[in-house]
Amino acid sequence: MISEMNKVNGTFSAEVQLHLYAGGKCYELGHLGPGFALLGDNQSISASEGELETIVDKKTTRWKVRFTSPITSASKRFTFEAV
């Protein structure tokens, strides 16, 4: 919801959710960039492919990806490419 103050300033904040679906599970993402993402929590994922989902103001977009770096509990960051 846009507050009255934000309407006056011409700014607003979108409601954003980021998810990774891999190996039959859903993981929350903390950040999504071009060709990389950060998991919300450190954990290992053994799958080699998955699906990224963005939900911005209730509009959902999903695309399939192949992981180009291992997803380990040592780091939240992983890289991917679209398939």
Beta strands, then each sheet from edge to edge (+ up, - down):
strand 1: 16-22
strand 2: 25-33
strand 3: 36-39
strand 4: 49-56
strand 5: 59-67
strand 6: 77-82
sheet 1: 1+ 2- 3+ 6- 5+ 4- 1+
end
